[in-house]
Amino acid sequence: MAQTYQACAPIEVGSAGLHLHLEPTNWSRKRNRANAVPRPAWEALLERPKAGDTLKFWKSDRWGRSAGHVLTTVNEVRDQGSTVVSLTENFDLGTKEGRFMFAVLPAAAEYELELRAERQAEGIAAAKRREAGGTMLPGKKKAGRPRVIGPAELAALRHLVNDGVSVTEAARTLKISRSTAYAALANPV
């Protein structure tokens, strides 16, 4: 008897077979490339399908963080005799064209991820060079996130607090968060 497993958010697929419902947060957490996050529910899911079963998934990018890992995992499931079906992408992994498209999309996603990280690192390095050389962009004096509270607001905050107003009320008056007010008061600058 063929069984169906769903590796996605719970949705009903009318069938008398077994349905395995896993929330994406249980098995698709982001991970650092150097330190892989263990995914016990995902590993348990991959051990369940037998020959003739169908493993349904939402999107191909949920299989792993690299093209190599995605292809290895899908091939292991297919080698067990199980069918792999995408609910949102029109892949028929039983054909050579479907397998080709399934191989290309994870590779393109991995390329995009690495390209984005490279551009971000280049932007940070360029900002640090501009700051060190004193050639910041117009209107900026320092690289990084701009301060929420300027010198005038800090002086007003200190004046209100010294007059006996609570920090919470002073922050509300100046329309800043309470944590920002406490951080500004703790900083002697």
Secondary structure, DSSP 8 states (H G I E B T S, - for coil): ---EEEESS------SS------HHHH-----SSS----HHHHHHHHS--TT-EEEES-GGGS-SSHHHHHHHHHHHHHTT-EEEESSS---TTSHHHHHHHHHHHHHHHHHHHHHHHHHHHHHHHHHHHHHHT---TT-SSSSS--SS-HHHHHHHHHHHHTT--HHHHHHHHT--HHHHHHHHH---
